[in-house]
Amino acid sequence: MRGEWVSYAGARQGRTFLPSAATCPLCPAREGGLGEIPFEQFEVAVFENRFPAFSDAATPVDLPGIETAPSQGRCEVVVFSDDHRAGLGSLSEDRLALLLEVWGARVEALGQDHPYVLPFENRGEEIGVTLHHPHGQIYAFPFIPAQTRRAAEAQAEAPVIERLLHGAGQLVVEEREHASAFVPPFAMYPFESWIAPRRRVPGPQTLSDAERLDMARLLGRTVRRLDALFGAPMPYILTVQCAPRGFEATFHMTIDIRPFRRDAGKLKYLAGVEQGSGVFLADVLPEDAAARLRAVSADYPA
Ligand SMILES: [Zn+2]
C-alpha cells in the first residue's frame, strides 16, 4: 500500500540488552572479559553485527499471494571509542574526522554490492538503545528505500541542499569555511540539526581532508549544543545520508540529527497524526530552534 518494504528479522529478539559496564561487549577485550573486540585499546572498530536485520545468508520465504524477497544485505557495528563513557560530543576533532573517514571507507566498500548504505547512530535509552558504549551501525540494503529514493530524486531535480546552504540565513547555527550546521526549514523534530559540506559530494568517502575536519568539528559542536540545551545528554537519531546507487552525480551528503527531547523532561513522540498520516507536527519553529542552539555553548564540558 505504501510501495515500501518491511524487513523481518526474528533472531534479533535475543540481542544483548543493556549489559552492565563490566560485561559490555564493546569494551576492549580484558582478561576473562566478554569483549568482542580483541584489542587492549583501539580508536575506531568496525565488525559484523551479531544480530543483523539484513544478512547475505538470508533465504527466500514463499508465502502464496504475498510479494516477498530475502532480507539480504550487511549490518555492521562501528565502535567510536574504547572509552565506555565517551560520546560524539566528548571525542576529539581528530577522532571524529577519523570516524568520518571510516564511514566513507565502509560506504564505498559495502556500496560495491549493495545499492544503498546507511551509517547511523541511535543514542539514548529513551529511543531504545540496548548498549551504552558509544557506537553506531551501518546497514547495507538490498534495495533503495522509498524515502531515500524520493530524497535522491528531489535532489536530482534541483540542488536542494545547495540552496539551503545559500539561503539558510536565520536557520544557520554555525558556519565554517567548508561546512555548515543548520536547522532545515522543514525540520520534523524539535531542534533537528543538519551538517553539510559546502561542496556537493555524494558521501564522506569523497570529502577532502579540510572538508572532513570542518564536518568533524561541526558534528562534535552540534552534539554538545544539543546536550547543553536542557543540561542532559540529548537522545537522538543520527543518520549519514549518502547517495544511493545511480544518484552519485546529483546527491549532496548530509549528517542529519533528529533529537527526541522537545523540552526539559519531555520527549517527542510520534503519535496519531504522524503515524496515521505521515504528517509531522512540530512544537518548535525551525528559526527559534536555530536561535536557541546558537545561544548555548558548544564547548567541551569542564
Ligand atoms: Zn563498553
Residues whose N, C-alpha, C, O or C-beta is under 5 A from the ligand:
A	BS01	ZN	C24 L26 C27 H84 H133
